[in-house]
Amino acid sequence: MTAQVLDKVVNRLKNFPDDKVNSLLDYADFLEKKTRRIRKHIPNKTTLQTLEDTQNRKNIIECDNIEDMFNKLGI
């Protein structure tokens, strides 16, 4: 946001009652979180392939228990 836009916003809001400004700030928080949430939940190519493989029962390593899983993972 440029200084000019920021000044414009401040000048427009400085005579608003506090409850109205707080409502606008809450809405700004909502928009910011929604934007982050949208960006955060876009799966990458590897994740998409893993989901597709799992759904089609491909490339699955079956384990008898947690110890077997760790052994197969080399942990």
N, CA, C and O atoms as a Maestro MAE file, in Angstrom:
{
 s_m_m2io_version
 :::
 2.0.0
}

f_m_ct {
 s_m_title
 :::
 protein
 m_atom[300] {
  # First column is atom index #
  i_m_mmod_type
  r_m_x_coord
  r_m_y_coord
  r_m_z_coord
  i_m_residue_number
  s_m_chain_name
  s_m_pdb_residue_name
  s_m_pdb_atom_name
  i_m_atomic_number
  :::
  1 25 0.860 -1.172 0.000 1 A "MET " " N  " 7
  2 3 0.000 0.000 0.000 1 A "MET " " CA " 6
  3 2 0.905 1.233 0.000 1 A "MET " " C  " 6
  4 15 1.831 1.337 0.804 1 A "MET " " O  " 8
  5 25 0.630 2.143 -0.891 2 A "THR " " N  " 7
  6 3 1.432 3.359 -0.964 2 A "THR " " CA " 6
  7 2 1.063 4.315 0.166 2 A "THR " " C  " 6
  8 15 -0.007 4.206 0.765 2 A "THR " " O  " 8
  9 25 1.953 5.237 0.442 3 A "ALA " " N  " 7
  10 3 1.690 6.241 1.483 3 A "ALA " " CA " 6
  11 2 0.461 7.070 1.130 3 A "ALA " " C  " 6
  12 15 -0.303 7.470 2.009 3 A "ALA " " O  " 8
  13 25 0.279 7.321 -0.152 4 A "GLN " " N  " 7
  14 3 -0.870 8.120 -0.597 4 A "GLN " " CA " 6
  15 2 -2.187 7.387 -0.299 4 A "GLN " " C  " 6
  16 15 -3.148 7.992 0.178 4 A "GLN " " O  " 8
  17 25 -2.217 6.110 -0.579 5 A "VAL " " N  " 7
  18 3 -3.421 5.324 -0.303 5 A "VAL " " CA " 6
  19 2 -3.648 5.233 1.197 5 A "VAL " " C  " 6
  20 15 -4.779 5.355 1.665 5 A "VAL " " O  " 8
  21 25 -2.579 5.019 1.950 6 A "LEU " " N  " 7
  22 3 -2.696 4.935 3.404 6 A "LEU " " CA " 6
  23 2 -3.244 6.231 3.984 6 A "LEU " " C  " 6
  24 15 -4.123 6.201 4.845 6 A "LEU " " O  " 8
  25 25 -2.736 7.364 3.522 7 A "ASP " " N  " 7
  26 3 -3.254 8.665 3.974 7 A "ASP " " CA " 6
  27 2 -4.737 8.809 3.649 7 A "ASP " " C  " 6
  28 15 -5.512 9.321 4.457 7 A "ASP " " O  " 8
  29 25 -5.117 8.361 2.481 8 A "LYS " " N  " 7
  30 3 -6.519 8.446 2.060 8 A "LYS " " CA " 6
  31 2 -7.413 7.616 2.991 8 A "LYS " " C  " 6
  32 15 -8.486 8.061 3.399 8 A "LYS " " O  " 8
  33 25 -6.950 6.408 3.316 9 A "VAL " " N  " 7
  34 3 -7.719 5.530 4.202 9 A "VAL " " CA " 6
  35 2 -7.851 6.170 5.588 9 A "VAL " " C  " 6
  36 15 -8.945 6.231 6.149 9 A "VAL " " O  " 8
  37 25 -6.736 6.643 6.129 10 A "VAL " " N  " 7
  38 3 -6.748 7.250 7.460 10 A "VAL " " CA " 6
  39 2 -7.672 8.459 7.485 10 A "VAL " " C  " 6
  40 15 -8.465 8.612 8.414 10 A "VAL " " O  " 8
  41 25 -7.578 9.313 6.484 11 A "ASN " " N  " 7
  42 3 -8.433 10.506 6.437 11 A "ASN " " CA " 6
  43 2 -9.915 10.146 6.350 11 A "ASN " " C  " 6
  44 15 -10.756 10.815 6.951 11 A "ASN " " O  " 8
  45 25 -10.229 9.099 5.610 12 A "ARG " " N  " 7
  46 3 -11.627 8.698 5.490 12 A "ARG " " CA " 6
  47 2 -12.158 8.103 6.787 12 A "ARG " " C  " 6
  48 15 -13.335 8.263 7.111 12 A "ARG " " O  " 8
  49 25 -11.301 7.424 7.524 13 A "LEU " " N  " 7
  50 3 -11.765 6.697 8.711 13 A "LEU " " CA " 6
  51 2 -11.618 7.460 10.024 13 A "LEU " " C  " 6
  52 15 -12.187 7.048 11.034 13 A "LEU " " O  " 8
  53 25 -10.872 8.556 10.035 14 A "LYS " " N  " 7
  54 3 -10.587 9.198 11.324 14 A "LYS " " CA " 6
  55 2 -11.829 9.756 12.010 14 A "LYS " " C  " 6
  56 15 -11.804 9.954 13.224 14 A "LYS " " O  " 8
  57 25 -12.903 10.015 11.291 15 A "ASN " " N  " 7
  58 3 -14.132 10.522 11.923 15 A "ASN " " CA " 6
  59 2 -15.173 9.425 12.155 15 A "ASN " " C  " 6
  60 15 -16.269 9.695 12.647 15 A "ASN " " O  " 8
  61 25 -14.823 8.186 11.799 16 A "PHE " " N  " 7
  62 3 -15.748 7.075 12.029 16 A "PHE " " CA " 6
  63 2 -15.755 6.734 13.520 16 A "PHE " " C  " 6
  64 15 -14.744 6.910 14.200 16 A "PHE " " O  " 8
  65 25 -16.877 6.254 14.026 17 A "PRO " " N  " 7
  66 3 -16.892 5.781 15.418 17 A "PRO " " CA " 6
  67 2 -16.001 4.532 15.555 17 A "PRO " " C  " 6
  68 15 -15.823 3.770 14.604 17 A "PRO " " O  " 8
  69 25 -15.454 4.348 16.751 18 A "ASP " " N  " 7
  70 3 -14.544 3.227 16.991 18 A "ASP " " CA " 6
  71 2 -15.143 1.880 16.612 18 A "ASP " " C  " 6
  72 15 -14.456 1.037 16.036 18 A "ASP " " O  " 8
  73 25 -16.417 1.670 16.929 19 A "ASP " " N  " 7
  74 3 -17.015 0.363 16.636 19 A "ASP " " CA " 6
  75 2 -17.057 0.097 15.129 19 A "ASP " " C  " 6
  76 15 -16.915 -1.050 14.706 19 A "ASP " " O  " 8
  77 25 -17.246 1.122 14.326 20 A "LYS " " N  " 7
  78 3 -17.259 0.952 12.869 20 A "LYS " " CA " 6
  79 2 -15.858 0.642 12.347 20 A "LYS " " C  " 6
  80 15 -15.681 -0.221 11.486 20 A "LYS " " O  " 8
  81 25 -14.867 1.355 12.876 21 A "VAL " " N  " 7
  82 3 -13.489 1.107 12.460 21 A "VAL " " CA " 6
  83 2 -13.068 -0.298 12.875 21 A "VAL " " C  " 6
  84 15 -12.414 -1.004 12.107 21 A "VAL " " O  " 8
  85 25 -13.442 -0.709 14.092 22 A "ASN " " N  " 7
  86 3 -13.116 -2.064 14.546 22 A "ASN " " CA " 6
  87 2 -13.769 -3.116 13.658 22 A "ASN " " C  " 6
  88 15 -13.163 -4.152 13.386 22 A "ASN " " O  " 8
  89 25 -14.982 -2.871 13.209 23 A "SER " " N  " 7
  90 3 -15.645 -3.791 12.292 23 A "SER " " CA " 6
  91 2 -14.885 -3.883 10.974 23 A "SER " " C  " 6
  92 15 -14.720 -4.970 10.421 23 A "SER " " O  " 8
  93 25 -14.423 -2.739 10.472 24 A "LEU " " N  " 7
  94 3 -13.636 -2.744 9.241 24 A "LEU " " CA " 6
  95 2 -12.318 -3.488 9.423 24 A "LEU " " C  " 6
  96 15 -11.883 -4.219 8.533 24 A "LEU " " O  " 8
  97 25 -11.684 -3.298 10.580 25 A "LEU " " N  " 7
  98 3 -10.437 -4.009 10.853 25 A "LEU " " CA " 6
  99 2 -10.671 -5.516 10.954 25 A "LEU " " C  " 6
  100 15 -9.864 -6.310 10.471 25 A "LEU " " O  " 8
  101 25 -11.784 -5.904 11.587 26 A "ASP " " N  " 7
  102 3 -12.131 -7.327 11.646 26 A "ASP " " CA " 6
  103 2 -12.318 -7.893 10.244 26 A "ASP " " C  " 6
  104 15 -11.877 -9.005 9.953 26 A "ASP " " O  " 8
  105 25 -12.969 -7.130 9.382 27 A "TYR " " N  " 7
  106 3 -13.182 -7.577 8.005 27 A "TYR " " CA " 6
  107 2 -11.840 -7.682 7.266 27 A "TYR " " C  " 6
  108 15 -11.627 -8.622 6.499 27 A "TYR " " O  " 8
  109 25 -10.943 -6.728 7.492 28 A "ALA " " N  " 7
  110 3 -9.611 -6.779 6.873 28 A "ALA " " CA " 6
  111 2 -8.863 -8.030 7.342 28 A "ALA " " C  " 6
  112 15 -8.210 -8.698 6.541 28 A "ALA " " O  " 8
  113 25 -8.957 -8.350 8.644 29 A "ASP " " N  " 7
  114 3 -8.340 -9.578 9.168 29 A "ASP " " CA " 6
  115 2 -8.914 -10.807 8.490 29 A "ASP " " C  " 6
  116 15 -8.176 -11.717 8.114 29 A "ASP " " O  " 8
  117 25 -10.230 -10.836 8.332 30 A "PHE " " N  " 7
  118 3 -10.897 -11.955 7.672 30 A "PHE " " CA " 6
  119 2 -10.362 -12.129 6.251 30 A "PHE " " C  " 6
  120 15 -10.029 -13.241 5.842 30 A "PHE " " O  " 8
  121 25 -10.283 -11.038 5.507 31 A "LEU " " N  " 7
  122 3 -9.801 -11.110 4.122 31 A "LEU " " CA " 6
  123 2 -8.356 -11.584 4.063 31 A "LEU " " C  " 6
  124 15 -7.986 -12.376 3.196 31 A "LEU " " O  " 8
  125 25 -7.543 -11.092 4.993 32 A "GLU " " N  " 7
  126 3 -6.137 -11.489 5.019 32 A "GLU " " CA " 6
  127 2 -5.999 -12.982 5.312 32 A "GLU " " C  " 6
  128 15 -5.221 -13.674 4.655 32 A "GLU " " O  " 8
  129 25 -6.746 -13.477 6.287 33 A "LYS " " N  " 7
  130 3 -6.685 -14.901 6.641 33 A "LYS " " CA " 6
  131 2 -7.232 -15.760 5.517 33 A "LYS " " C  " 6
  132 15 -6.689 -16.827 5.232 33 A "LYS " " O  " 8
  133 25 -8.300 -15.310 4.876 34 A "LYS " " N  " 7
  134 3 -8.885 -16.062 3.774 34 A "LYS " " CA " 6
  135 2 -7.880 -16.176 2.632 34 A "LYS " " C  " 6
  136 15 -7.749 -17.240 2.028 34 A "LYS " " O  " 8
  137 25 -7.176 -15.099 2.336 35 A "THR " " N  " 7
  138 3 -6.184 -15.109 1.270 35 A "THR " " CA " 6
  139 2 -5.046 -16.059 1.610 35 A "THR " " C  " 6
  140 15 -4.600 -16.829 0.760 35 A "THR " " O  " 8
  141 25 -4.574 -16.005 2.859 36 A "ARG " " N  " 7
  142 3 -3.501 -16.917 3.274 36 A "ARG " " CA " 6
  143 2 -3.966 -18.355 3.224 36 A "ARG " " C  " 6
  144 15 -3.220 -19.234 2.793 36 A "ARG " " O  " 8
  145 25 -5.195 -18.607 3.661 37 A "ARG " " N  " 7
  146 3 -5.734 -19.962 3.691 37 A "ARG " " CA " 6
  147 2 -5.821 -20.517 2.284 37 A "ARG " " C  " 6
  148 15 -5.496 -21.683 2.063 37 A "ARG " " O  " 8
  149 25 -6.247 -19.717 1.338 38 A "ILE " " N  " 7
  150 3 -6.360 -20.174 -0.042 38 A "ILE " " CA " 6
  151 2 -4.980 -20.543 -0.581 38 A "ILE " " C  " 6
  152 15 -4.811 -21.600 -1.188 38 A "ILE " " O  " 8
  153 25 -4.006 -19.683 -0.362 39 A "ARG " " N  " 7
  154 3 -2.657 -19.960 -0.847 39 A "ARG " " CA " 6
  155 2 -2.040 -21.161 -0.140 39 A "ARG " " C  " 6
  156 15 -1.329 -21.952 -0.760 39 A "ARG " " O  " 8
  157 25 -2.306 -21.296 1.135 40 A "LYS " " N  " 7
  158 3 -1.684 -22.336 1.940 40 A "LYS " " CA " 6
  159 2 -2.168 -23.736 1.557 40 A "LYS " " C  " 6
  160 15 -1.423 -24.702 1.722 40 A "LYS " " O  " 8
  161 25 -3.377 -23.866 1.058 41 A "HIS " " N  " 7
  162 3 -3.960 -25.176 0.837 41 A "HIS " " CA " 6
  163 2 -3.938 -25.644 -0.621 41 A "HIS " " C  " 6
  164 15 -4.703 -26.530 -1.001 41 A "HIS " " O  " 8
  165 25 -3.078 -25.062 -1.417 42 A "ILE " " N  " 7
  166 3 -2.934 -25.542 -2.786 42 A "ILE " " CA " 6
  167 2 -1.867 -26.629 -2.764 42 A "ILE " " C  " 6
  168 15 -0.695 -26.343 -2.522 42 A "ILE " " O  " 8
  169 25 -2.271 -27.892 -3.019 43 A "PRO " " N  " 7
  170 3 -1.296 -28.981 -2.947 43 A "PRO " " CA " 6
  171 2 -0.285 -28.900 -4.094 43 A "PRO " " C  " 6
  172 15 -0.620 -28.504 -5.210 43 A "PRO " " O  " 8
  173 25 0.956 -29.284 -3.793 44 A "ASN " " N  " 7
  174 3 1.973 -29.299 -4.835 44 A "ASN " " CA " 6
  175 2 1.864 -30.578 -5.662 44 A "ASN " " C  " 6
  176 15 1.032 -31.439 -5.378 44 A "ASN " " O  " 8
  177 25 2.706 -30.693 -6.680 45 A "LYS " " N  " 7
  178 3 2.643 -31.825 -7.613 45 A "LYS " " CA " 6
  179 2 2.825 -33.164 -6.900 45 A "LYS " " C  " 6
  180 15 2.115 -34.126 -7.192 45 A "LYS " " O  " 8
  181 25 3.771 -33.225 -5.972 46 A "THR " " N  " 7
  182 3 4.035 -34.464 -5.235 46 A "THR " " CA " 6
  183 2 2.830 -34.877 -4.403 46 A "THR " " C  " 6
  184 15 2.462 -36.051 -4.377 46 A "THR " " O  " 8
  185 25 2.219 -33.917 -3.727 47 A "THR " " N  " 7
  186 3 1.040 -34.220 -2.911 47 A "THR " " CA " 6
  187 2 -0.112 -34.709 -3.782 47 A "THR " " C  " 6
  188 15 -0.782 -35.681 -3.435 47 A "THR " " O  " 8
  189 25 -0.344 -34.044 -4.903 48 A "LEU " " N  " 7
  190 3 -1.414 -34.473 -5.806 48 A "LEU " " CA " 6
  191 2 -1.175 -35.894 -6.304 48 A "LEU " " C  " 6
  192 15 -2.104 -36.699 -6.369 48 A "LEU " " O  " 8
  193 25 0.086 -36.202 -6.659 49 A "GLN " " N  " 7
  194 3 0.406 -37.558 -7.126 49 A "GLN " " CA " 6
  195 2 0.211 -38.572 -6.013 49 A "GLN " " C  " 6
  196 15 -0.295 -39.667 -6.256 49 A "GLN " " O  " 8
  197 25 0.605 -38.221 -4.793 50 A "THR " " N  " 7
  198 3 0.431 -39.122 -3.652 50 A "THR " " CA " 6
  199 2 -1.042 -39.395 -3.390 50 A "THR " " C  " 6
  200 15 -1.426 -40.537 -3.140 50 A "THR " " O  " 8
  201 25 -1.865 -38.363 -3.444 51 A "LEU " " N  " 7
  202 3 -3.304 -38.543 -3.237 51 A "LEU " " CA " 6
  203 2 -3.909 -39.430 -4.320 51 A "LEU " " C  " 6
  204 15 -4.733 -40.299 -4.037 51 A "LEU " " O  " 8
  205 25 -3.493 -39.200 -5.558 52 A "GLU " " N  " 7
  206 3 -4.012 -40.019 -6.666 52 A "GLU " " CA " 6
  207 2 -3.563 -41.467 -6.519 52 A "GLU " " C  " 6
  208 15 -4.365 -42.388 -6.675 52 A "GLU " " O  " 8
  209 25 -2.272 -41.674 -6.217 53 A "ASP " " N  " 7
  210 3 -1.763 -43.036 -6.029 53 A "ASP " " CA " 6
  211 2 -2.482 -43.747 -4.891 53 A "ASP " " C  " 6
  212 15 -2.847 -44.916 -5.016 53 A "ASP " " O  " 8
  213 25 -2.682 -43.052 -3.800 54 A "THR " " N  " 7
  214 3 -3.359 -43.654 -2.647 54 A "THR " " CA " 6
  215 2 -4.787 -44.046 -2.999 54 A "THR " " C  " 6
  216 15 -5.253 -45.124 -2.628 54 A "THR " " O  " 8
  217 25 -5.465 -43.181 -3.703 55 A "GLN " " N  " 7
  218 3 -6.838 -43.475 -4.096 55 A "GLN " " CA " 6
  219 2 -6.906 -44.696 -5.018 55 A "GLN " " C  " 6
  220 15 -7.865 -45.467 -4.982 55 A "GLN " " O  " 8
  221 25 -5.864 -44.854 -5.845 56 A "ASN " " N  " 7
  222 3 -5.826 -45.979 -6.787 56 A "ASN " " CA " 6
  223 2 -5.064 -47.179 -6.235 56 A "ASN " " C  " 6
  224 15 -4.794 -48.140 -6.955 56 A "ASN " " O  " 8
  225 25 -4.716 -47.113 -4.937 57 A "ARG " " N  " 7
  226 3 -3.998 -48.193 -4.251 57 A "ARG " " CA " 6
  227 2 -2.687 -48.534 -4.947 57 A "ARG " " C  " 6
  228 15 -2.332 -49.707 -5.066 57 A "ARG " " O  " 8
  229 25 -1.958 -47.503 -5.412 58 A "LYS " " N  " 7
  230 3 -0.660 -47.685 -6.069 58 A "LYS " " CA " 6
  231 2 0.434 -47.123 -5.164 58 A "LYS " " C  " 6
  232 15 0.207 -46.189 -4.395 58 A "LYS " " O  " 8
  233 25 1.629 -47.716 -5.273 59 A "ASN " " N  " 7
  234 3 2.805 -47.241 -4.542 59 A "ASN " " CA " 6
  235 2 2.569 -47.159 -3.036 59 A "ASN " " C  " 6
  236 15 3.028 -46.229 -2.372 59 A "ASN " " O  " 8
  237 25 1.857 -48.131 -2.518 60 A "ILE " " N  " 7
  238 3 1.571 -48.162 -1.083 60 A "ILE " " CA " 6
  239 2 2.456 -49.209 -0.428 60 A "ILE " " C  " 6
  240 15 2.525 -50.350 -0.884 60 A "ILE " " O  " 8
  241 25 3.118 -48.823 0.621 61 A "ILE " " N  " 7
  242 3 3.930 -49.758 1.390 61 A "ILE " " CA " 6
  243 2 3.135 -50.119 2.636 61 A "ILE " " C  " 6
  244 15 2.895 -49.276 3.500 61 A "ILE " " O  " 8
  245 25 2.732 -51.379 2.715 62 A "GLU " " N  " 7
  246 3 1.927 -51.818 3.860 62 A "GLU " " CA " 6
  247 2 2.835 -52.213 5.013 62 A "GLU " " C  " 6
  248 15 3.887 -52.822 4.816 62 A "GLU " " O  " 8
  249 25 2.417 -51.861 6.205 63 A "CYS " " N  " 7
  250 3 3.186 -52.149 7.415 63 A "CYS " " CA " 6
  251 2 2.291 -52.891 8.403 63 A "CYS " " C  " 6
  252 15 1.091 -52.632 8.499 63 A "CYS " " O  " 8
  253 25 2.907 -53.824 9.136 64 A "ASP " " N  " 7
  254 3 2.155 -54.598 10.128 64 A "ASP " " CA " 6
  255 2 1.888 -53.790 11.396 64 A "ASP " " C  " 6
  256 15 0.851 -53.948 12.040 64 A "ASP " " O  " 8
  257 25 2.839 -52.923 11.743 65 A "ASN " " N  " 7
  258 3 2.711 -52.116 12.950 65 A "ASN " " CA " 6
  259 2 3.667 -50.927 12.848 65 A "ASN " " C  " 6
  260 15 4.346 -50.752 11.836 65 A "ASN " " O  " 8
  261 25 3.713 -50.127 13.885 66 A "ILE " " N  " 7
  262 3 4.538 -48.915 13.869 66 A "ILE " " CA " 6
  263 2 6.018 -49.257 13.774 66 A "ILE " " C  " 6
  264 15 6.775 -48.555 13.104 66 A "ILE " " O  " 8
  265 25 6.430 -50.315 14.432 67 A "GLU " " N  " 7
  266 3 7.838 -50.734 14.396 67 A "GLU " " CA " 6
  267 2 8.225 -51.163 12.976 67 A "GLU " " C  " 6
  268 15 9.299 -50.823 12.481 67 A "GLU " " O  " 8
  269 25 7.331 -51.913 12.337 68 A "ASP " " N  " 7
  270 3 7.558 -52.322 10.955 68 A "ASP " " CA " 6
  271 2 7.654 -51.096 10.041 68 A "ASP " " C  " 6
  272 15 8.489 -51.060 9.138 68 A "ASP " " O  " 8
  273 25 6.810 -50.103 10.273 69 A "MET " " N  " 7
  274 3 6.824 -48.885 9.466 69 A "MET " " CA " 6
  275 2 8.182 -48.173 9.626 69 A "MET " " C  " 6
  276 15 8.798 -47.779 8.636 69 A "MET " " O  " 8
  277 25 8.642 -48.011 10.885 70 A "PHE " " N  " 7
  278 3 9.908 -47.348 11.109 70 A "PHE " " CA " 6
  279 2 11.064 -48.120 10.471 70 A "PHE " " C  " 6
  280 15 11.985 -47.513 9.924 70 A "PHE " " O  " 8
  281 25 11.023 -49.452 10.538 71 A "ASN " " N  " 7
  282 3 12.067 -50.258 9.902 71 A "ASN " " CA " 6
  283 2 12.071 -50.055 8.386 71 A "ASN " " C  " 6
  284 15 13.136 -49.930 7.780 71 A "ASN " " O  " 8
  285 25 10.899 -50.023 7.779 72 A "LYS " " N  " 7
  286 3 10.793 -49.828 6.339 72 A "LYS " " CA " 6
  287 2 11.214 -48.414 5.917 72 A "LYS " " C  " 6
  288 15 11.684 -48.208 4.798 72 A "LYS " " O  " 8
  289 25 11.042 -47.455 6.814 73 A "LEU " " N  " 7
  290 3 11.473 -46.080 6.555 73 A "LEU " " CA " 6
  291 2 12.958 -45.884 6.863 73 A "LEU " " C  " 6
  292 15 13.533 -44.848 6.528 73 A "LEU " " O  " 8
  293 25 13.576 -46.879 7.502 74 A "GLY " " N  " 7
  294 3 14.980 -46.783 7.845 74 A "GLY " " CA " 6
  295 2 15.234 -45.887 9.050 74 A "GLY " " C  " 6
  296 15 16.301 -45.288 9.183 74 A "GLY " " O  " 8
  297 25 14.255 -45.809 9.906 75 A "ILE " " N  " 7
  298 3 14.394 -44.966 11.099 75 A "ILE " " CA " 6
  299 2 14.714 -45.841 12.308 75 A "ILE " " C  " 6
  300 15 14.872 -45.330 13.416 75 A "ILE " " O  " 8
  :::
 }
 m_bond[299] {
  # First column is bond index #
  i_m_from
  i_m_to
  i_m_order
  :::
  1 1 2 1
  2 2 3 1
  3 3 4 2
  4 3 5 1
  5 5 6 1
  6 6 7 1
  7 7 8 2
  8 7 9 1
  9 9 10 1
  10 10 11 1
  11 11 12 2
  12 11 13 1
  13 13 14 1
  14 14 15 1
  15 15 16 2
  16 15 17 1
  17 17 18 1
  18 18 19 1
  19 19 20 2
  20 19 21 1
  21 21 22 1
  22 22 23 1
  23 23 24 2
  24 23 25 1
  25 25 26 1
  26 26 27 1
  27 27 28 2
  28 27 29 1
  29 29 30 1
  30 30 31 1
  31 31 32 2
  32 31 33 1
  33 33 34 1
  34 34 35 1
  35 35 36 2
  36 35 37 1
  37 37 38 1
  38 38 39 1
  39 39 40 2
  40 39 41 1
  41 41 42 1
  42 42 43 1
  43 43 44 2
  44 43 45 1
  45 45 46 1
  46 46 47 1
  47 47 48 2
  48 47 49 1
  49 49 50 1
  50 50 51 1
  51 51 52 2
  52 51 53 1
  53 53 54 1
  54 54 55 1
  55 55 56 2
  56 55 57 1
  57 57 58 1
  58 58 59 1
  59 59 60 2
  60 59 61 1
  61 61 62 1
  62 62 63 1
  63 63 64 2
  64 63 65 1
  65 65 66 1
  66 66 67 1
  67 67 68 2
  68 67 69 1
  69 69 70 1
  70 70 71 1
  71 71 72 2
  72 71 73 1
  73 73 74 1
  74 74 75 1
  75 75 76 2
  76 75 77 1
  77 77 78 1
  78 78 79 1
  79 79 80 2
  80 79 81 1
  81 81 82 1
  82 82 83 1
  83 83 84 2
  84 83 85 1
  85 85 86 1
  86 86 87 1
  87 87 88 2
  88 87 89 1
  89 89 90 1
  90 90 91 1
  91 91 92 2
  92 91 93 1
  93 93 94 1
  94 94 95 1
  95 95 96 2
  96 95 97 1
  97 97 98 1
  98 98 99 1
  99 99 100 2
  100 99 101 1
  101 101 102 1
  102 102 103 1
  103 103 104 2
  104 103 105 1
  105 105 106 1
  106 106 107 1
  107 107 108 2
  108 107 109 1
  109 109 110 1
  110 110 111 1
  111 111 112 2
  112 111 113 1
  113 113 114 1
  114 114 115 1
  115 115 116 2
  116 115 117 1
  117 117 118 1
  118 118 119 1
  119 119 120 2
  120 119 121 1
  121 121 122 1
  122 122 123 1
  123 123 124 2
  124 123 125 1
  125 125 126 1
  126 126 127 1
  127 127 128 2
  128 127 129 1
  129 129 130 1
  130 130 131 1
  131 131 132 2
  132 131 133 1
  133 133 134 1
  134 134 135 1
  135 135 136 2
  136 135 137 1
  137 137 138 1
  138 138 139 1
  139 139 140 2
  140 139 141 1
  141 141 142 1
  142 142 143 1
  143 143 144 2
  144 143 145 1
  145 145 146 1
  146 146 147 1
  147 147 148 2
  148 147 149 1
  149 149 150 1
  150 150 151 1
  151 151 152 2
  152 151 153 1
  153 153 154 1
  154 154 155 1
  155 155 156 2
  156 155 157 1
  157 157 158 1
  158 158 159 1
  159 159 160 2
  160 159 161 1
  161 161 162 1
  162 162 163 1
  163 163 164 2
  164 163 165 1
  165 165 166 1
  166 166 167 1
  167 167 168 2
  168 167 169 1
  169 169 170 1
  170 170 171 1
  171 171 172 2
  172 171 173 1
  173 173 174 1
  174 174 175 1
  175 175 176 2
  176 175 177 1
  177 177 178 1
  178 178 179 1
  179 179 180 2
  180 179 181 1
  181 181 182 1
  182 182 183 1
  183 183 184 2
  184 183 185 1
  185 185 186 1
  186 186 187 1
  187 187 188 2
  188 187 189 1
  189 189 190 1
  190 190 191 1
  191 191 192 2
  192 191 193 1
  193 193 194 1
  194 194 195 1
  195 195 196 2
  196 195 197 1
  197 197 198 1
  198 198 199 1
  199 199 200 2
  200 199 201 1
  201 201 202 1
  202 202 203 1
  203 203 204 2
  204 203 205 1
  205 205 206 1
  206 206 207 1
  207 207 208 2
  208 207 209 1
  209 209 210 1
  210 210 211 1
  211 211 212 2
  212 211 213 1
  213 213 214 1
  214 214 215 1
  215 215 216 2
  216 215 217 1
  217 217 218 1
  218 218 219 1
  219 219 220 2
  220 219 221 1
  221 221 222 1
  222 222 223 1
  223 223 224 2
  224 223 225 1
  225 225 226 1
  226 226 227 1
  227 227 228 2
  228 227 229 1
  229 229 230 1
  230 230 231 1
  231 231 232 2
  232 231 233 1
  233 233 234 1
  234 234 235 1
  235 235 236 2
  236 235 237 1
  237 237 238 1
  238 238 239 1
  239 239 240 2
  240 239 241 1
  241 241 242 1
  242 242 243 1
  243 243 244 2
  244 243 245 1
  245 245 246 1
  246 246 247 1
  247 247 248 2
  248 247 249 1
  249 249 250 1
  250 250 251 1
  251 251 252 2
  252 251 253 1
  253 253 254 1
  254 254 255 1
  255 255 256 2
  256 255 257 1
  257 257 258 1
  258 258 259 1
  259 259 260 2
  260 259 261 1
  261 261 262 1
  262 262 263 1
  263 263 264 2
  264 263 265 1
  265 265 266 1
  266 266 267 1
  267 267 268 2
  268 267 269 1
  269 269 270 1
  270 270 271 1
  271 271 272 2
  272 271 273 1
  273 273 274 1
  274 274 275 1
  275 275 276 2
  276 275 277 1
  277 277 278 1
  278 278 279 1
  279 279 280 2
  280 279 281 1
  281 281 282 1
  282 282 283 1
  283 283 284 2
  284 283 285 1
  285 285 286 1
  286 286 287 1
  287 287 288 2
  288 287 289 1
  289 289 290 1
  290 290 291 1
  291 291 292 2
  292 291 293 1
  293 293 294 1
  294 294 295 1
  295 295 296 2
  296 295 297 1
  297 297 298 1
  298 298 299 1
  299 299 300 2
  :::
 }
}
